[in-house]
């Protein structure tokens, strides 16, 4: 199991920048739990 974090609010949708500081905070909170945290966002093109 893993937790994926999009890094944006519902109001932002896919616009604006992901909040990497908040993703980092989630990683800090999960540290030692053994649960991988997957941060994503800010993909502009494929």
mmCIF file of the N, C-alpha and C atoms, coordinates in Angstrom:
data_MODEL
# 
_entry.id   MODEL 
# 
loop_
_atom_site.group_PDB 
_atom_site.id 
_atom_site.type_symbol 
_atom_site.label_atom_id 
_atom_site.label_alt_id 
_atom_site.label_comp_id 
_atom_site.label_asym_id 
_atom_site.label_entity_id 
_atom_site.label_seq_id 
_atom_site.pdbx_PDB_ins_code 
_atom_site.Cartn_x 
_atom_site.Cartn_y 
_atom_site.Cartn_z 
_atom_site.occupancy 
_atom_site.B_iso_or_equiv 
_atom_site.pdbx_formal_charge 
_atom_site.auth_seq_id 
_atom_site.auth_comp_id 
_atom_site.auth_asym_id 
_atom_site.auth_atom_id 
_atom_site.pdbx_PDB_model_num 
ATOM 1   N N  . UNK A 1 1  ? 0.838   -1.191 0.000   1.00 0.00 ? 1  UNK A N  1 
ATOM 2   C CA . UNK A 1 1  ? 0.000   0.000  0.000   1.00 0.00 ? 1  UNK A CA 1 
ATOM 3   C C  . UNK A 1 1  ? 0.876   1.244  0.000   1.00 0.00 ? 1  UNK A C  1 
ATOM 4   N N  . UNK A 1 2  ? 0.360   2.302  -0.540  1.00 0.00 ? 2  UNK A N  1 
ATOM 5   C CA . UNK A 1 2  ? 1.039   3.598  -0.579  1.00 0.00 ? 2  UNK A CA 1 
ATOM 6   C C  . UNK A 1 2  ? -0.022  4.685  -0.549  1.00 0.00 ? 2  UNK A C  1 
ATOM 7   N N  . UNK A 1 3  ? 0.399   5.895  -0.227  1.00 0.00 ? 3  UNK A N  1 
ATOM 8   C CA . UNK A 1 3  ? -0.496  7.051  -0.244  1.00 0.00 ? 3  UNK A CA 1 
ATOM 9   C C  . UNK A 1 3  ? 0.002   8.005  -1.316  1.00 0.00 ? 3  UNK A C  1 
ATOM 10  N N  . UNK A 1 4  ? -0.881  8.361  -2.246  1.00 0.00 ? 4  UNK A N  1 
ATOM 11  C CA . UNK A 1 4  ? -0.563  9.337  -3.284  1.00 0.00 ? 4  UNK A CA 1 
ATOM 12  C C  . UNK A 1 4  ? -1.150  10.688 -2.927  1.00 0.00 ? 4  UNK A C  1 
ATOM 13  N N  . UNK A 1 5  ? -0.339  11.736 -3.044  1.00 0.00 ? 5  UNK A N  1 
ATOM 14  C CA . UNK A 1 5  ? -0.793  13.086 -2.713  1.00 0.00 ? 5  UNK A CA 1 
ATOM 15  C C  . UNK A 1 5  ? -0.637  13.963 -3.943  1.00 0.00 ? 5  UNK A C  1 
ATOM 16  N N  . UNK A 1 6  ? -1.744  14.564 -4.358  1.00 0.00 ? 6  UNK A N  1 
ATOM 17  C CA . UNK A 1 6  ? -1.767  15.402 -5.552  1.00 0.00 ? 6  UNK A CA 1 
ATOM 18  C C  . UNK A 1 6  ? -1.135  16.773 -5.299  1.00 0.00 ? 6  UNK A C  1 
ATOM 19  N N  . UNK A 1 7  ? -1.241  17.288 -4.105  1.00 0.00 ? 7  UNK A N  1 
ATOM 20  C CA . UNK A 1 7  ? -0.578  18.550 -3.777  1.00 0.00 ? 7  UNK A CA 1 
ATOM 21  C C  . UNK A 1 7  ? -1.328  19.813 -4.165  1.00 0.00 ? 7  UNK A C  1 
ATOM 22  N N  . UNK A 1 8  ? -2.607  19.669 -4.496  1.00 0.00 ? 8  UNK A N  1 
ATOM 23  C CA . UNK A 1 8  ? -3.437  20.836 -4.810  1.00 0.00 ? 8  UNK A CA 1 
ATOM 24  C C  . UNK A 1 8  ? -4.764  20.708 -4.069  1.00 0.00 ? 8  UNK A C  1 
ATOM 25  N N  . UNK A 1 9  ? -5.421  21.841 -3.885  1.00 0.00 ? 9  UNK A N  1 
ATOM 26  C CA . UNK A 1 9  ? -6.745  21.821 -3.270  1.00 0.00 ? 9  UNK A CA 1 
ATOM 27  C C  . UNK A 1 9  ? -7.797  21.484 -4.318  1.00 0.00 ? 9  UNK A C  1 
ATOM 28  N N  . UNK A 1 10 ? -8.973  21.140 -3.870  1.00 0.00 ? 10 UNK A N  1 
ATOM 29  C CA . UNK A 1 10 ? -10.083 20.858 -4.773  1.00 0.00 ? 10 UNK A CA 1 
ATOM 30  C C  . UNK A 1 10 ? -10.386 22.071 -5.646  1.00 0.00 ? 10 UNK A C  1 
ATOM 31  N N  . UNK A 1 11 ? -10.314 23.271 -5.051  1.00 0.00 ? 11 UNK A N  1 
ATOM 32  C CA . UNK A 1 11 ? -10.600 24.498 -5.800  1.00 0.00 ? 11 UNK A CA 1 
ATOM 33  C C  . UNK A 1 11 ? -9.580  24.727 -6.922  1.00 0.00 ? 11 UNK A C  1 
ATOM 34  N N  . UNK A 1 12 ? -8.321  24.352 -6.696  1.00 0.00 ? 12 UNK A N  1 
ATOM 35  C CA . UNK A 1 12 ? -7.284  24.528 -7.714  1.00 0.00 ? 12 UNK A CA 1 
ATOM 36  C C  . UNK A 1 12 ? -7.475  23.576 -8.884  1.00 0.00 ? 12 UNK A C  1 
ATOM 37  N N  . UNK A 1 13 ? -8.023  22.404 -8.627  1.00 0.00 ? 13 UNK A N  1 
ATOM 38  C CA . UNK A 1 13 ? -8.124  21.403 -9.680  1.00 0.00 ? 13 UNK A CA 1 
ATOM 39  C C  . UNK A 1 13 ? -6.745  21.095 -10.233 1.00 0.00 ? 13 UNK A C  1 
ATOM 40  N N  . UNK A 1 14 ? -6.607  21.216 -11.546 1.00 0.00 ? 14 UNK A N  1 
ATOM 41  C CA . UNK A 1 14 ? -5.319  20.959 -12.190 1.00 0.00 ? 14 UNK A CA 1 
ATOM 42  C C  . UNK A 1 14 ? -4.566  22.244 -12.500 1.00 0.00 ? 14 UNK A C  1 
ATOM 43  N N  . UNK A 1 15 ? -5.079  23.386 -12.050 1.00 0.00 ? 15 UNK A N  1 
ATOM 44  C CA . UNK A 1 15 ? -4.426  24.669 -12.300 1.00 0.00 ? 15 UNK A CA 1 
ATOM 45  C C  . UNK A 1 15 ? -3.503  25.062 -11.164 1.00 0.00 ? 15 UNK A C  1 
ATOM 46  N N  . UNK A 1 16 ? -2.576  25.929 -11.447 1.00 0.00 ? 16 UNK A N  1 
ATOM 47  C CA . UNK A 1 16 ? -1.652  26.392 -10.417 1.00 0.00 ? 16 UNK A CA 1 
ATOM 48  C C  . UNK A 1 16 ? -0.601  25.356 -10.086 1.00 0.00 ? 16 UNK A C  1 
ATOM 49  N N  . UNK A 1 17 ? 0.247   25.687 -9.152  1.00 0.00 ? 17 UNK A N  1 
ATOM 50  C CA . UNK A 1 17 ? 1.355   24.809 -8.780  1.00 0.00 ? 17 UNK A CA 1 
ATOM 51  C C  . UNK A 1 17 ? 0.968   23.906 -7.614  1.00 0.00 ? 17 UNK A C  1 
ATOM 52  N N  . UNK A 1 18 ? 1.518   22.702 -7.619  1.00 0.00 ? 18 UNK A N  1 
ATOM 53  C CA . UNK A 1 18 ? 1.335   21.799 -6.486  1.00 0.00 ? 18 UNK A CA 1 
ATOM 54  C C  . UNK A 1 18 ? 2.072   22.373 -5.280  1.00 0.00 ? 18 UNK A C  1 
ATOM 55  N N  . UNK A 1 19 ? 1.560   22.102 -4.101  1.00 0.00 ? 19 UNK A N  1 
ATOM 56  C CA . UNK A 1 19 ? 2.170   22.597 -2.865  1.00 0.00 ? 19 UNK A CA 1 
ATOM 57  C C  . UNK A 1 19 ? 3.131   21.536 -2.333  1.00 0.00 ? 19 UNK A C  1 
ATOM 58  N N  . UNK A 1 20 ? 4.385   21.616 -2.793  1.00 0.00 ? 20 UNK A N  1 
ATOM 59  C CA . UNK A 1 20 ? 5.380   20.609 -2.428  1.00 0.00 ? 20 UNK A CA 1 
ATOM 60  C C  . UNK A 1 20 ? 5.755   20.681 -0.954  1.00 0.00 ? 20 UNK A C  1 
ATOM 61  N N  . UNK A 1 21 ? 5.593   21.820 -0.324  1.00 0.00 ? 21 UNK A N  1 
ATOM 62  C CA . UNK A 1 21 ? 5.859   21.921 1.114   1.00 0.00 ? 21 UNK A CA 1 
ATOM 63  C C  . UNK A 1 21 ? 4.870   21.053 1.893   1.00 0.00 ? 21 UNK A C  1 
ATOM 64  N N  . UNK A 1 22 ? 3.617   21.043 1.476   1.00 0.00 ? 22 UNK A N  1 
ATOM 65  C CA . UNK A 1 22 ? 2.613   20.218 2.151   1.00 0.00 ? 22 UNK A CA 1 
ATOM 66  C C  . UNK A 1 22 ? 2.839   18.735 1.871   1.00 0.00 ? 22 UNK A C  1 
ATOM 67  N N  . UNK A 1 23 ? 3.279   18.411 0.669   1.00 0.00 ? 23 UNK A N  1 
ATOM 68  C CA . UNK A 1 23 ? 3.623   17.021 0.361   1.00 0.00 ? 23 UNK A CA 1 
ATOM 69  C C  . UNK A 1 23 ? 4.784   16.587 1.250   1.00 0.00 ? 23 UNK A C  1 
ATOM 70  N N  . UNK A 1 24 ? 5.770   17.465 1.402   1.00 0.00 ? 24 UNK A N  1 
ATOM 71  C CA . UNK A 1 24 ? 6.901   17.178 2.285   1.00 0.00 ? 24 UNK A CA 1 
ATOM 72  C C  . UNK A 1 24 ? 6.454   16.980 3.720   1.00 0.00 ? 24 UNK A C  1 
ATOM 73  N N  . UNK A 1 25 ? 5.488   17.750 4.154   1.00 0.00 ? 25 UNK A N  1 
ATOM 74  C CA . UNK A 1 25 ? 4.953   17.608 5.516   1.00 0.00 ? 25 UNK A CA 1 
ATOM 75  C C  . UNK A 1 25 ? 4.301   16.239 5.693   1.00 0.00 ? 25 UNK A C  1 
ATOM 76  N N  . UNK A 1 26 ? 3.585   15.787 4.679   1.00 0.00 ? 26 UNK A N  1 
ATOM 77  C CA . UNK A 1 26 ? 2.970   14.459 4.744   1.00 0.00 ? 26 UNK A CA 1 
ATOM 78  C C  . UNK A 1 26 ? 4.040   13.376 4.853   1.00 0.00 ? 26 UNK A C  1 
ATOM 79  N N  . UNK A 1 27 ? 5.138   13.551 4.129   1.00 0.00 ? 27 UNK A N  1 
ATOM 80  C CA . UNK A 1 27 ? 6.247   12.596 4.214   1.00 0.00 ? 27 UNK A CA 1 
ATOM 81  C C  . UNK A 1 27 ? 6.815   12.584 5.634   1.00 0.00 ? 27 UNK A C  1 
ATOM 82  N N  . UNK A 1 28 ? 6.993   13.763 6.217   1.00 0.00 ? 28 UNK A N  1 
ATOM 83  C CA . UNK A 1 28 ? 7.491   13.848 7.594   1.00 0.00 ? 28 UNK A CA 1 
ATOM 84  C C  . UNK A 1 28 ? 6.555   13.130 8.566   1.00 0.00 ? 28 UNK A C  1 
ATOM 85  N N  . UNK A 1 29 ? 5.258   13.334 8.403   1.00 0.00 ? 29 UNK A N  1 
ATOM 86  C CA . UNK A 1 29 ? 4.282   12.714 9.302   1.00 0.00 ? 29 UNK A CA 1 
ATOM 87  C C  . UNK A 1 29 ? 4.264   11.193 9.160   1.00 0.00 ? 29 UNK A C  1 
ATOM 88  N N  . UNK A 1 30 ? 4.511   10.708 7.947   1.00 0.00 ? 30 UNK A N  1 
ATOM 89  C CA . UNK A 1 30 ? 4.476   9.270  7.701   1.00 0.00 ? 30 UNK A CA 1 
ATOM 90  C C  . UNK A 1 30 ? 5.816   8.598  7.989   1.00 0.00 ? 30 UNK A C  1 
ATOM 91  N N  . UNK A 1 31 ? 6.843   9.378  8.249   1.00 0.00 ? 31 UNK A N  1 
ATOM 92  C CA . UNK A 1 31 ? 8.188   8.840  8.476   1.00 0.00 ? 31 UNK A CA 1 
ATOM 93  C C  . UNK A 1 31 ? 8.159   7.783  9.581   1.00 0.00 ? 31 UNK A C  1 
ATOM 94  N N  . UNK A 1 32 ? 8.730   6.642  9.286   1.00 0.00 ? 32 UNK A N  1 
ATOM 95  C CA . UNK A 1 32 ? 8.766   5.562  10.261  1.00 0.00 ? 32 UNK A CA 1 
ATOM 96  C C  . UNK A 1 32 ? 7.561   4.645  10.226  1.00 0.00 ? 32 UNK A C  1 
ATOM 97  N N  . UNK A 1 33 ? 6.551   4.998  9.436   1.00 0.00 ? 33 UNK A N  1 
ATOM 98  C CA . UNK A 1 33 ? 5.342   4.173  9.372   1.00 0.00 ? 33 UNK A CA 1 
ATOM 99  C C  . UNK A 1 33 ? 5.495   3.009  8.403   1.00 0.00 ? 33 UNK A C  1 
ATOM 100 N N  . UNK A 1 34 ? 6.473   3.120  7.507   1.00 0.00 ? 34 UNK A N  1 
ATOM 101 C CA . UNK A 1 34 ? 6.637   2.095  6.490   1.00 0.00 ? 34 UNK A CA 1 
ATOM 102 C C  . UNK A 1 34 ? 5.711   2.273  5.302   1.00 0.00 ? 34 UNK A C  1 
ATOM 103 N N  . UNK A 1 35 ? 4.923   3.329  5.298   1.00 0.00 ? 35 UNK A N  1 
ATOM 104 C CA . UNK A 1 35 ? 3.999   3.598  4.195   1.00 0.00 ? 35 UNK A CA 1 
ATOM 105 C C  . UNK A 1 35 ? 4.659   4.570  3.223   1.00 0.00 ? 35 UNK A C  1 
ATOM 106 N N  . UNK A 1 36 ? 4.859   4.158  1.970   1.00 0.00 ? 36 UNK A N  1 
ATOM 107 C CA . UNK A 1 36 ? 5.437   5.078  0.988   1.00 0.00 ? 36 UNK A CA 1 
ATOM 108 C C  . UNK A 1 36 ? 4.462   6.214  0.657   1.00 0.00 ? 36 UNK A C  1 
ATOM 109 N N  . UNK A 1 37 ? 4.995   7.420  0.527   1.00 0.00 ? 37 UNK A N  1 
ATOM 110 C CA . UNK A 1 37 ? 4.209   8.582  0.116   1.00 0.00 ? 37 UNK A CA 1 
ATOM 111 C C  . UNK A 1 37 ? 4.640   8.951  -1.295  1.00 0.00 ? 37 UNK A C  1 
ATOM 112 N N  . UNK A 1 38 ? 3.686   9.027  -2.207  1.00 0.00 ? 38 UNK A N  1 
ATOM 113 C CA . UNK A 1 38 ? 3.960   9.379  -3.596  1.00 0.00 ? 38 UNK A CA 1 
ATOM 114 C C  . UNK A 1 38 ? 3.417   10.773 -3.855  1.00 0.00 ? 38 UNK A C  1 
ATOM 115 N N  . UNK A 1 39 ? 4.297   11.735 -4.065  1.00 0.00 ? 39 UNK A N  1 
ATOM 116 C CA . UNK A 1 39 ? 3.880   13.097 -4.382  1.00 0.00 ? 39 UNK A CA 1 
ATOM 117 C C  . UNK A 1 39 ? 3.810   13.274 -5.881  1.00 0.00 ? 39 UNK A C  1 
ATOM 118 N N  . UNK A 1 40 ? 2.774   13.954 -6.359  1.00 0.00 ? 40 UNK A N  1 
ATOM 119 C CA . UNK A 1 40 ? 2.694   14.225 -7.788  1.00 0.00 ? 40 UNK A CA 1 
ATOM 120 C C  . UNK A 1 40 ? 2.092   15.593 -8.020  1.00 0.00 ? 40 UNK A C  1 
ATOM 121 N N  . UNK A 1 41 ? 2.241   16.054 -9.231  1.00 0.00 ? 41 UNK A N  1 
ATOM 122 C CA . UNK A 1 41 ? 1.719   17.360 -9.619  1.00 0.00 ? 41 UNK A CA 1 
ATOM 123 C C  . UNK A 1 41 ? 2.737   18.100 -10.451 1.00 0.00 ? 41 UNK A C  1 
ATOM 124 N N  . UNK A 1 42 ? 2.312   19.160 -11.084 1.00 0.00 ? 42 UNK A N  1 
ATOM 125 C CA . UNK A 1 42 ? 3.166   20.027 -11.897 1.00 0.00 ? 42 UNK A CA 1 
ATOM 126 C C  . UNK A 1 42 ? 3.662   19.381 -13.183 1.00 0.00 ? 42 UNK A C  1 
ATOM 127 N N  . UNK A 1 43 ? 2.985   18.350 -13.676 1.00 0.00 ? 43 UNK A N  1 
ATOM 128 C CA . UNK A 1 43 ? 3.342   17.799 -14.977 1.00 0.00 ? 43 UNK A CA 1 
ATOM 129 C C  . UNK A 1 43 ? 2.699   18.686 -16.031 1.00 0.00 ? 43 UNK A C  1 
ATOM 130 N N  . UNK A 1 44 ? 3.531   19.337 -16.844 1.00 0.00 ? 44 UNK A N  1 
ATOM 131 C CA . UNK A 1 44 ? 3.016   20.275 -17.839 1.00 0.00 ? 44 UNK A CA 1 
ATOM 132 C C  . UNK A 1 44 ? 2.753   19.604 -19.181 1.00 0.00 ? 44 UNK A C  1 
ATOM 133 N N  . UNK A 1 45 ? 3.488   18.558 -19.504 1.00 0.00 ? 45 UNK A N  1 
ATOM 134 C CA . UNK A 1 45 ? 3.287   17.852 -20.766 1.00 0.00 ? 45 UNK A CA 1 
ATOM 135 C C  . UNK A 1 45 ? 3.865   16.444 -20.648 1.00 0.00 ? 45 UNK A C  1 
ATOM 136 N N  . UNK A 1 46 ? 3.473   15.593 -21.573 1.00 0.00 ? 46 UNK A N  1 
ATOM 137 C CA . UNK A 1 46 ? 3.977   14.211 -21.585 1.00 0.00 ? 46 UNK A CA 1 
ATOM 138 C C  . UNK A 1 46 ? 4.882   14.003 -22.761 1.00 0.00 ? 46 UNK A C  1 
# 
